[in-house]
Every structure is written in C-alpha cells, then in structure tokens.
Amino acid sequence: VGRGTDYVPLVGVLVGPLDRTSRIKCFPVTFVNDNVCGDDPGTFFTIELSTHDDHVFVSPYATRVYIQEAIDCIPVRVGLVVTTSGVREDELVATACATVFSPPVLEREVSVMASSRSQTADEGDDFLGIEGKELIFSRDTRTLCFNVTILNDGDCEGLEFFSLSLTSSQQRVVVAPSTGYVIISDPPLCTSVEVGLEQQSFTTYEGAGSTEVCVRIERGGFPTTQPFSLLVSTQDASATAPSDYLALSDVVIGPFTASNTVQCFSVTIVRDAVCEGEVDEEGYPRPEVFSAIVRSEEGSSVEVRGSSSVATITIEEAAECIPVVVGFDQVSYTARETDEPLGVVVNVSSPVVLRR
C-alpha cells in the first residue's frame, strides 16, 4: 500500500532503550481512513527493525501489518433461513426468519426489507401481504423473525403458495438466499387423500338383480376428525334408465369414519325380458353401459380428488338372449360291433360361462 494514503510512514524511529528491566518496547502506527472500500483483503505493509550495534542480532527483523477495511466496508450476508415453509390455513400465522450468515461478529447496524408476493395464493383472499417490513440487525442480533397473517376462507383448495423476498439498500450488504416460499395447506376438515372407487369397471347382466359398487379412502388414512358422507349419481350411456337400470340421483353413501373407510351402494339392473341391442359380427348381442359418479356433498369440507371417481357398469343381455353353440366334439366316429359302448361327447363351445 502507499505511504501517506493508507498509513503514516515510520522512518528511523528510535525504539528503546532495551535493558535488563525493560525487555519490551512498543511504538504506534497510525492508519489513514481513506473512506474507500478496497477489494483486496490482502492489503499490507512491512515494518523492519535494524540496529547499528554489532553485538545485537535482530530476528525476526520484519513483520507484515495487514489493513482490514473499515467497518462499513466489511461485506455482510443476510438471508432467509428456510426458503420453503408450510403452514395450515387454520393456523392463521406463517413465520419466516432472516439471519446474518457472515461475518461472525457484526460490527455495524444492518437493515433488510421483507415483502410478500402473490403466486397461486392470492393476497387479500389467502393471506395479508407485507411490503418493506424493516428488520434491523445489531451486534447482538443474528436472527430476526417476522409473521404473515394467513386467512382461513373455509374453502378446500388444495396446496397454494406465495413468495417472500428480502432486499437491502445498504452498501456492502448481500442478501442470499433472497427468496422463499410459504405453502398453505387446507385445514384438517379438508382431506388431502384420495377418495375413490375400489373398481372402475363392473360387468353384470339382465336378471342379476343388482350390482354393488364400493368406495374407499385410498391412502393417507382417515383425513378428518369428523365423519363425512358422499353423493352418488348415475349417468346414461348406451344403457338408459329406467328401461335398463334404476337411476340414482345424489344418493347419500356413508358416513365414512376412522374405523369404516369403505362404503358400498347398489344399482338395480332391470330385466325387460326383451332381447335387444346391437349384435356383433358373430351374432352375439353387444352389452350396454352406463356410469356411476361419486362426488362430495355441497359445502362439504371433504373433496373427491381421486381419478377413480367414475365407474363404468356393463350390462350383458339376459341369459336367454345369449346364443349358445352346442355340438359334437368330433364330426365322425368309427367303431366295431364287438366294441364296448361308444362314448360320444357333446360340448358347449360358447359362451364361456353358460348361464342357462
């Protein structure tokens, strides 16, 4: 470093005398505050000792003096402690914290500003936003926390989130990490587990009477502390109500409880005693289909989120309408008059299951 700009030089300054009773002597070195923040942390100058006494050996004869920057020039890094945090909607408050990561000892007062921004969660509907909330760090303060108010709107909306940011207008203050996120989950009365049908495809036939369909809480355990019910309705396709089946319209199934996570309902199949419908290339009647749809009750805090909320029910024709093919297992037999009685086999080649 340069003399006069960073320190006051010493030239031939007498240090002493050193004697039997005074073995240590000190001398001052004056530094100059140039009010400029340098970039090189290895800035130094050298002090050397010399003597005119031939009987005195100086060792070590030189030392380096490193000059640290002024307090205002020392970089300070402040950042969010947890960049992703979760909160439940009914907990009403989300807490985030900022901390000073470096230097180990904070020699000056540092301030940062905290703000929030809407993402999938909307300010005013899901949380009360903050803008430029000042956090002031002093020598004895390493971590400061702040709160964001969460609004419980009572709706089951799934996971939503908003972002938090830290900024600082001070020089030599680095903010990193500067961004974080708060994830808002539904309250306990909303389920985050899937509720759906045990099966999505059922096959029955005219004359079967009824078909049973079951609904199960798929995974994650019982999602709420309160019992709840679901609604089921049917929807026509090639099979229509009431000629082929008896329709269901918002029929309540339940209640589901922690000890009873499966509930079933039945759909009545009508026997019209008429062989109808299209036939395939082999002359067999094509089956008819309709759907059963499960959904949550209006205003319920439980949502049916599973992909298996729709079941397809296939109605095959009554047994009397399905052609049956019967025939010998061989087209000819040969036997002698002296042979034992001849065994002739007759087979049902279709359908696979004979229902009559």
Secondary structure, DSSP 4 states (H G I P E B T S, - for coil): --BTTTB----S-------SS---------B---S---S-TT-EEEEE---S-TT---SS-EEEEE-PPPGGGS-EEEEES-SEEEEEGGG-EEEEEEEEEESSS--S-EEEEEEEEESSSPBTTTB----SEEEEE-TT--EEEEEEEBP--------EEEEEEEE--STTEEESS-EEEEEEE--TTS--S-EEES-SEEEEETTS-EEEEEEEE-SSS---SS-EEEEEEEEESSS-TTTTB----SEEEEEEBTTB-EEEEEEEBP------S-B-TTSPBPPEEEEEEEEEPTT-S-----S--EEEEEEEPPGGGS--EEEESSS-----TTSPPPP--EEEEE-SS---
